[in-house]
Amino acid sequence: MLPARSRLRNRADFAAAVRGSGSARAGSRLLVVHATTVDSRTEQPPRVGFVVSRALGGAVVRNRTKRRLRALVASRLDRLSAGTDVVVRANPPAASASSRELAQALDPLWDRVIQRIGGAS
């Protein structure tokens, strides 16, 4: 489970991580990971947000996918430095992927974007 202080919650923060200057992106068939470092948050914990659209399926499928992604990201949160914001977006094939497949897709993308922004702890 992600602690409340480690969650992205508002639209502006999502937009900054996805489209902001200095942000990085890496994608695969299942997932796209966006990351950025926010200078004004250098002393605050890293935050993560999820984008799981209706293209994945009904509410049950979307919520199951989000739960799986949250659990995977919670175990990787310690690899982020303070002030880093990450957005994980699930592509439609992620709906039928197992947790293991999601983890295999997430790890290289996670490492790639963190390396690009210099946000490793």
WOSULTA-V778940 format. One line per field, one symbol per residue. burial: # if it has 24 or more other C-alpha atoms within 12 Angstrom, else .. Layout:
burial=???
This chain:
burial=.#...###....##.###....######.#########......########...#....##..######.###.##.#################.#....##.###.#######.#.##.
